[in-house]
Amino acid sequence: MNKHHGSSLPYVFLLPPLLILAVLALVPTVGAIYLALRDRMLQYADSHFVWFENFSRLAADRRFLNAIKVSAQWEAVTVLGTLVVGVLLAVWLFEKTSPRTRNLLSVLLIIPVLLPRVSAAFLWKFMFSPLLGIVSWLLGFVGLGNVAFLSDPALALLAVAFVDVWQWGLFFAVIVLKLLETLPPEPLEAARIDYARSWEVYALVALPMLRAPLVSLALIKMIESLRSFDLIYVMTKGGPGIATETLDMYAYSQGIGLSGDISYASAMAVLMMVLTTALFTIIWKRAKKWQE
Amino acid sequence: MIHKNVARGKLAGRLSRTIGWLGLTLLVTVALFPVLWALLNSLKELMDIVSPTPRFLFRPTLDNYRQVLHTPEVLSGLYNSILVVGVAVGLGALLGVPAAYAIARYLFRRRDDVQFFVLSLRFLPPVAVAIPLMAIWIDLGVYDTRFSLIVTYLLTTLSTIIWLSIPAFQRVPREIEEAATIDGYGPYAVFWRIALPIASKTLLGGVVFSFVLVWNELMMALTLTSQQAATLPVIAATFTSMGQEVPWGVVNASTVLLALPPLVFLGLLSQLLNSMLKHR
């Protein structure tokens, strides 16, 4: 398109949207930093600078430290769960099914991820309920009736994570399956002669060829897992106690819930922004390198 | 000896095929049963839902849907969702699709930077955006309005549409555009009459995807609205976390209602997925 080098098109097409995006991203970022340095309560308009008081309060807040721990556990379980389910399922389907079956399956398996989180959360909450739920009823046949998944501190996070992996693991299986279909058949044929077992063909040949897209998938899931507020809000509201209270759940309950301490919540938001930006930048650079 | 082995091989083959079919059936059941179960429950009377043994056979009723559609909160939530999501996605497409074209075709050197910037917006924790925006909207006197929610959602729709549309335009063969230029098309005509129609299928998929994202969104809507502008997910979430006397049928019906629009686009979105993975 060198002929159009003097054209006005890029300016007309790019300036308005990039400007809007920059403002929309900058305003909350600056707003969060400003609020974090003050003592603004939701109900009252007047507030003062307290500088780093909110941050030093955070450092001593055990509930905040718990939220960091829960968030880390949540990330680990959901990201690993999604990738493992996605890859294993995809390899199994790739081995066992015809392309026709696969096409039908891949439409069916993306249904869970399209469901609104509120819907997905509710329908599993209902199925997990110890008295009315069908899960308890099914477990009754193997002598494990009435497990209170969502009100048991030891099980609640895993039960919510299960729903996340149900949504995303099946979706990732579809993506990995389609990626496997794009691989050139010759190296796989050769590998089938070299290796006796088919899992070796995948572990040593097929999946390494898909390293770049798999890294991107892991990255996308890490980010998506950070936005699981809806699932936790509907299923447990952070409970029982604080067993499933992630960082965003805690920030929400401090800022908007009963206390309305919007400055304290903003301090948390600022820390989360710093953390995710750092993580994102590092991984983006790494991913670029791995993708080469 | 040989016959025996052949017979055994056939048996093993049949066995493994049966196990394979069982596995597939189980997989599809796990994927779809929860959705179908909610659908069934939404057609049951309360008595049939709360029975300790799940009931698969019952006399279906549309009462729950009738009741849902007579609940003023649900109706206003539905109206807000359609309006807010519609306008945010419309504006996002109007501004985002041309921007993606300019990035794909004109910004050779800075493309990576712009892509990084646009993508990084998806990485802002929603809570970190929602809390300061809440204070700002309150101070400006536009808290709990559809306007403020549209502006907030524009961040999501615009960045998602740009991000998904760049590859769609990159895949338009350059030669076709060059041929059109030689035929005397100006740059805007090339975009409007050549690139846009060729890329339209994938573009539509990207727009629909951004629709699904904000249609399903809860966190921002919950924070930035209270009654006036509350969207359907907010209403459904308040229903689903009610205390004692839960009208289970109505809750099931409203979650089904909420899930319907994204599922309508199932075919389009699986096409988008195909087109994005094929040309890698």
Interface residues (C-beta under 8 A of the other chain):
Chain A: M1 K3 H4 S7 L9 P10 V12 F13 L14 P16 P17 L18 I20 L21 L24 A25 V27 P28 T29 G31 A32 Y34 L35 R40 L42 A45 L89 W92 K96 T97 T101 L105 S106 V107 L108 L109 I110 I111 P112 L114 L115 P116 R117 V118 S119 A120 A121 F122 L123 W124 K125 F126 M127 L131 L132 I134 W137 W166 L170 V174 I175 K178 L179 T182 P213 I223 L226 R227 F229 D230 Y233 V234 K237 L247 D248 A251 Y252 G255 I256 I262 A265 S266 A269 V270 M272 M273 T276 T277 F280 W284
Chain B: G20 G23 L24 L27 V28 V30 A31 L32 P34 V35 W37 A38 N41 I49 V50 P52 T53 P54 L95 G96 P98 A99 Y101 A102 I103 R105 Y106 L107 V114 F116 F117 V118 L119 S120 L121 R122 F123 L124 P125 P126 V127 A128 V129 I131 P132 L133 M134 A135 I136 I138 D139 V151 T152 L154 L155 L158 S159 I162 R174 E177 E178 T181 G186 P187 Y188 F191 V212 W215 N216 E217 L218 M219 L222 T223 P233 A236 A237 T240 S241 W248 V251 N252 T255 V256 L258 A259 P262 L263 F265 L266 G267 L269 S270 L273 N274 L277 K278 R280
